[in-house]
Amino acid sequence: MVIDRNHISLTLKECHCCPYIGYMSEDRNKVRVASTAWWPQWEQEFSEYINTFEVFQKANRKHGKRYGLLQDIEEPKHPWETITMYWVTGLVPGGKENFNDILVIVDRFSKCARYLP
């Protein structure tokens, strides 16, 4: 179907922002537009639309920071200088207060642990 100039933005929005499909990749969107509509320079206008679409730009992995290599964690030199914390959840409620979660705090230097209900 050949699209009138006045309906191009609506067509792009309908093909790209379909609520029951979600946001697809640029290539899949191109196939969808090509199978639905045509107008002169549609590919260029489509690319401009995708590259300026705010939701797509925020979620697109190409625009975020690249992940670095894993780094070793320095060994602590003093007790309680570095700690790790874990939540233990889903326990059977017990005690006077009926707590069912525990926060476990572990000192990485001495391996000493504190348990907080």
One Martini backbone bead per residue (centre of mass of N, CA, C, O) as a GRO file, in nm:
protein
  117
    1MET     BB    1   0.096   0.037   0.024
    2VAL     BB    2   0.050   0.366  -0.041
    3ILE     BB    3   0.163   0.650   0.129
    4ASP     BB    4   0.079   0.933   0.254
    5ARG     BB    5   0.252   1.197   0.378
    6ASN     BB    6   0.044   1.245   0.628
    7HIS     BB    7   0.085   0.913   0.729
    8ILE     BB    8   0.375   0.833   0.814
    9SER     BB    9   0.392   0.870   1.124
   10LEU     BB   10   0.159   0.676   1.185
   11THR     BB   11   0.282   0.426   1.054
   12LEU     BB   12   0.538   0.412   1.224
   13LYS     BB   13   0.397   0.390   1.496
   14GLU     BB   14   0.228   0.132   1.437
   15CYS     BB   15   0.481  -0.052   1.365
   16HIS     BB   16   0.655   0.012   1.637
   17CYS     BB   17   0.401   0.066   1.870
   18CYS     BB   18   0.285  -0.217   1.945
   19PRO     BB   19   0.117  -0.332   2.224
   20TYR     BB   20   0.101  -0.659   2.139
   21ILE     BB   21   0.430  -0.680   2.068
   22GLY     BB   22   0.623  -0.452   2.091
   23TYR     BB   23   0.964  -0.403   2.075
   24MET     BB   24   1.157  -0.427   1.804
   25SER     BB   25   1.381  -0.459   1.595
   26GLU     BB   26   1.490  -0.297   1.324
   27ASP     BB   27   1.469  -0.532   1.122
   28ARG     BB   28   1.178  -0.625   1.194
   29ASN     BB   29   1.049  -0.351   1.133
   30LYS     BB   30   1.122  -0.334   0.835
   31VAL     BB   31   0.960  -0.578   0.747
   32ARG     BB   32   0.688  -0.470   0.843
   33VAL     BB   33   0.679  -0.214   0.669
   34ALA     BB   34   0.729  -0.350   0.389
   35SER     BB   35   0.457  -0.531   0.418
   36THR     BB   36   0.257  -0.265   0.449
   37ALA     BB   37   0.440  -0.025   0.318
   38TRP     BB   38   0.488   0.271   0.091
   39TRP     BB   39   0.752   0.516   0.019
   40PRO     BB   40   0.953   0.748  -0.044
   41GLN     BB   41   1.223   0.695   0.153
   42TRP     BB   42   1.146   0.492   0.393
   43GLU     BB   43   1.416   0.393   0.514
   44GLN     BB   44   1.522   0.667   0.609
   45GLU     BB   45   1.276   0.746   0.787
   46PHE     BB   46   1.287   0.499   0.966
   47SER     BB   47   1.571   0.542   1.086
   48GLU     BB   48   1.510   0.817   1.211
   49TYR     BB   49   1.286   0.721   1.399
   50ILE     BB   50   1.448   0.512   1.560
   51ASN     BB   51   1.694   0.714   1.642
   52THR     BB   52   1.457   0.911   1.802
   53PHE     BB   53   1.344   0.699   1.993
   54GLU     BB   54   1.340   0.708   2.327
   55VAL     BB   55   1.281   0.419   2.429
   56PHE     BB   56   1.487   0.277   2.247
   57GLN     BB   57   1.743   0.432   2.342
   58LYS     BB   58   1.732   0.342   2.644
   59ALA     BB   59   1.726   0.014   2.574
   60ASN     BB   60   1.969   0.021   2.406
   61ARG     BB   61   2.280  -0.135   2.414
   62LYS     BB   62   2.460   0.052   2.229
   63HIS     BB   63   2.432   0.317   2.440
   64GLY     BB   64   2.580   0.192   2.653
   65LYS     BB   65   2.794   0.074   2.853
   66ARG     BB   66   3.058  -0.111   2.864
   67TYR     BB   67   3.183  -0.392   2.968
   68GLY     BB   68   3.408  -0.507   3.177
   69LEU     BB   69   3.634  -0.662   3.331
   70LEU     BB   70   3.703  -0.858   3.570
   71GLN     BB   71   3.770  -0.791   3.911
   72ASP     BB   72   3.951  -0.800   4.174
   73ILE     BB   73   3.920  -0.831   4.512
   74GLU     BB   74   4.035  -0.693   4.772
   75GLU     BB   75   4.197  -0.760   5.046
   76PRO     BB   76   4.147  -0.725   5.361
   77LYS     BB   77   4.325  -0.567   5.650
   78HIS     BB   78   4.055  -0.543   5.824
   79PRO     BB   79   3.812  -0.562   6.026
   80TRP     BB   80   3.518  -0.454   5.874
   81GLU     BB   81   3.599  -0.327   5.591
   82THR     BB   82   3.460  -0.582   5.452
   83ILE     BB   83   3.135  -0.670   5.333
   84THR     BB   84   2.862  -0.901   5.335
   85MET     BB   85   2.521  -0.945   5.208
   86TYR     BB   86   2.232  -1.145   5.309
   87TRP     BB   87   1.925  -1.291   5.223
   88VAL     BB   88   1.701  -1.485   5.420
   89THR     BB   89   1.416  -1.641   5.291
   90GLY     BB   90   1.123  -1.825   5.370
   91LEU     BB   91   1.077  -1.872   5.656
   92VAL     BB   92   0.964  -1.990   5.938
   93PRO     BB   93   0.793  -1.857   6.167
   94GLY     BB   94   0.949  -1.720   6.471
   95GLY     BB   95   0.908  -1.639   6.772
   96LYS     BB   96   0.775  -1.355   6.900
   97GLU     BB   97   0.783  -1.187   6.605
   98ASN     BB   98   0.777  -1.369   6.344
   99PHE     BB   99   1.023  -1.419   6.173
  100ASN     BB  100   1.119  -1.484   5.801
  101ASP     BB  101   1.392  -1.314   5.805
  102ILE     BB  102   1.752  -1.282   5.720
  103LEU     BB  103   2.037  -1.094   5.791
  104VAL     BB  104   2.359  -1.146   5.650
  105ILE     BB  105   2.676  -1.060   5.796
  106VAL     BB  106   3.008  -1.059   5.646
  107ASP     BB  107   3.336  -1.080   5.719
  108ARG     BB  108   3.609  -1.104   5.504
  109PHE     BB  109   3.847  -1.135   5.705
  110SER     BB  110   3.709  -1.338   5.949
  111LYS     BB  111   3.415  -1.468   5.884
  112CYS     BB  112   3.221  -1.313   6.042
  113ALA     BB  113   2.884  -1.337   6.168
  114ARG     BB  114   2.565  -1.172   6.130
  115TYR     BB  115   2.226  -1.201   6.263
  116LEU     BB  116   1.925  -1.048   6.131
  117PRO     BB  117   1.572  -1.037   6.166
   0.00000   0.00000   0.00000
